[in-house]
């Protein structure tokens, strides 16, 4: 969830190994290049990170690049991506 409220609809690993991005659907997206603190929860797991809004599409959502992600949260993200990939 985000301070404005939202749903994460995608998490993916980009070309560089530690560059994670997320797409969030929210009715009140932040402006492009804004720095944000992100907290995402799934079942009993939580990921917290600092990020930068890289793209904003009104009524669709915003893309967030994580710029400060602790290793324990990175491991949770990797598990989430792996679990989603296996379920498809």
C-alpha positions as CSV (number, residue, x, y, z in Angstrom):
1,X,0.0,0.0,0.0
2,X,1.0,3.6,-0.5
3,X,0.3,6.7,1.6
4,X,-2.4,7.5,-0.9
5,X,-3.7,3.9,-1.0
6,X,-3.2,1.6,-3.9
7,X,-2.7,-1.9,-5.2
8,X,0.6,-3.2,-6.6
9,X,-0.3,-4.9,-9.9
10,X,3.2,-5.9,-11.0
11,X,6.7,-6.4,-9.7
12,X,9.6,-7.1,-12.0
13,X,13.3,-7.4,-12.2
14,X,14.9,-5.2,-14.9
15,X,18.2,-5.8,-16.7
16,X,20.4,-4.9,-13.8
17,X,20.3,-7.5,-11.0
18,X,19.3,-5.1,-8.2
19,X,17.0,-2.8,-10.0
20,X,13.4,-3.7,-9.0
21,X,10.4,-1.8,-10.2
22,X,6.7,-2.0,-9.2
23,X,3.5,-0.8,-10.9
24,X,0.9,0.6,-8.5
25,X,-2.7,1.4,-9.3
26,X,-4.0,4.3,-7.3
27,X,-6.5,7.0,-7.7
28,X,-4.0,9.6,-6.5
29,X,-0.6,9.0,-8.0
30,X,2.4,11.0,-7.0
31,X,4.2,13.3,-9.6
32,X,7.0,11.9,-11.7
33,X,10.5,11.9,-10.0
34,X,8.9,12.2,-6.5
35,X,10.7,10.2,-3.8
36,X,8.4,7.9,-1.9
37,X,8.5,5.4,1.0
38,X,6.8,2.2,-0.1
39,X,5.3,-0.5,2.1
40,X,3.9,-3.6,0.4
41,X,2.3,-6.5,2.2
42,X,1.4,-9.9,0.9
43,X,-0.1,-12.4,3.3
44,X,2.2,-12.2,6.4
45,X,5.2,-10.7,4.5
46,X,6.2,-7.0,4.3
47,X,8.6,-5.1,2.0
48,X,9.6,-1.6,2.8
49,X,11.8,0.6,0.5
50,X,12.5,4.0,-0.7
51,X,11.6,4.7,-4.3
52,X,11.3,7.2,-7.1
53,X,8.2,7.6,-9.3
54,X,9.5,7.0,-12.8
55,X,6.3,7.1,-14.8
56,X,2.7,8.3,-14.1
57,X,-0.3,7.4,-16.2
58,X,-3.5,9.0,-14.9
59,X,-6.3,6.5,-14.1
60,X,-3.8,3.6,-14.8
61,X,-1.1,4.0,-12.2
62,X,2.5,4.8,-11.6
63,X,5.8,3.0,-12.0
64,X,8.2,3.1,-9.0
65,X,11.9,2.2,-9.1
66,X,13.2,1.1,-5.7
67,X,16.4,3.0,-4.9
68,X,17.0,1.8,-1.3
69,X,16.1,-1.7,-0.6
70,X,17.5,-3.7,2.3
71,X,18.7,-7.2,1.5
72,X,16.0,-8.9,3.6
73,X,13.3,-7.0,1.7
74,X,15.0,-7.8,-1.6
75,X,14.8,-11.5,-0.8
76,X,11.1,-11.2,-0.1
77,X,10.6,-9.5,-3.5
78,X,12.6,-12.2,-5.2
79,X,10.3,-14.9,-3.6
80,X,7.2,-13.0,-4.7
81,X,8.4,-12.8,-8.3
82,X,9.3,-16.5,-8.3
83,X,6.0,-17.5,-6.8
84,X,4.0,-15.5,-9.4
85,X,6.2,-16.8,-12.2
86,X,5.5,-20.4,-11.2
87,X,1.8,-19.9,-10.9
88,X,1.5,-18.7,-14.5
